[in-house]
Amino acid sequence: MLYLIPTPVGNLEDITLRALRLLREVDVVLAEDTRTSGILLKHYDIATHLVSHHKFNEHQTAAQFAARMAAGETMALITDAGTPGISDPGFMLVRACVERGVEVQCLPGATAFVPALVASGLPCERFTFEGFLPQKKGRATRLAALAEEERTMIFYESPYRVVRTLGQFVEVFGAERRCSCAREISKLHEQSVRGTLSEVLAHFEQCEPRGEFVIIVEGFAPPKRAKKTREPAKDADTSAQ
């Protein structure tokens, strides 16, 4: 069995009772960073063995761990924060488990983009999650493909690239497109800056961006077509010829 267990994105209390129970019961906890995860486990007095599983070694270790689970071990996968597989390692291990007939369960729980989206004030009934944009190759192509995306768009970004990214959004989506920048979700200095793209960009040009960001951008609104007005029907001429 493989359990995918979401971990807090900020406040350590944002974890479920079931997650804590399973972290104690599994044979091994696979962690993106054992140092970061060690803090969480120590906080809750969990002594389960931690093993490193991250984006730099998952190509080599996914098959090995899946084979061990197929042989009878039970493991949990956690990342530094949030739900495994969402802009974090997880997909390769899940695929390897599925191929070997290992049961996979993902617990509901913490993720950064859901609270950022719901609190943004932008439509959230339909949205597209884009995660981190390519830093170089393919970035312009990806943005151009989203220029007329009508659903609300969700992006992750680091504080070092926020200003650059917002500037590109202004160029591609237009200065008046509405957005919300949420940072440090569930932490002491949590903040959401809302407004047009140009307004939010101006804010972070003046105030140094700090913390991890979720950027919510309003979808494209196609121009409304003018309704054709029908000419009133002419009365038939009933006079005698």
C-alpha angles and dihedrals in degrees: 000000000000120000119197104207123192114221129201118285089205125338110057090220090070094092129100127244089237091054091053092048093051093046086059096044104046122093095233137012113214109208134190089218117010091202094056094041090045089065091055095046092046090051089059096037093246114157101182114140113266122214126185117248116164143143093277096057106022092097088063101034104041095079092044094052092044090053091051091051091048086055092055111279122128118217139181124212119209133169132206091274137348131009120338112248095029101107085324137085116287112093097084094050092047091050092049090050093048090050090054096044094251112153114243125199126182116201119219113245150099123012129153103226100056098062090040091053097044093048095045097085089230124117110284104175089092125023144149122227111216099169114191115358118228107274095221124343112057096008097113091044092051092049093047090053089054096048092100098030105137097198123084108270127222125202135177118216141173120237090246093062103033097100092046092048094048089050090054090047089055090052095047105031100028133256094265097054108117121239145165126217113202120188136181092012113203091004132111095266098041111159140171121201112196133185140082118329091254092051094048091046090052090051094055092043086061099035117049110243113241132179131017116314137216111195117200115195127191115245125249115278110212114221113264115247115237112246114243113238115223118228113241112258114256116242112251115252105244097170118121116263 
